[in-house]
Amino acid sequence: MPKMKTKRGAAKRLKRTASGKLKRIRGWKRHKLEGKQPGRRRRLRKPGLVAPADERRLKVLVPYI
C-alpha cells in the first residue's frame, strides 16, 4: 500500500504539539477590529487547539507533521 499523501492546505494551517494534539490559528481577526474589545483581540493572537470532535478527522489530512 502506498504512503498516504498530506493535504497541503491543511499542513499550512495546522501544527502538531508535543503531545500530538493539533494547533490552529484562530479566526475572526481580519477586519472590523475596532468593534472588538482589546482583550478579545489579544486572545485571538494566540493559537488554539482543534476541538476533540474534529481532531480525528483532521489527523487523517496531516499524517506526517
Secondary structure, DSSP 8 states (H G I E B T S, - for coil): -------HHHHHHEEE-TTS-EEE---S-SS-GGGS-HHHHHHHHS-EE--HHHHHHHHHH-TT-
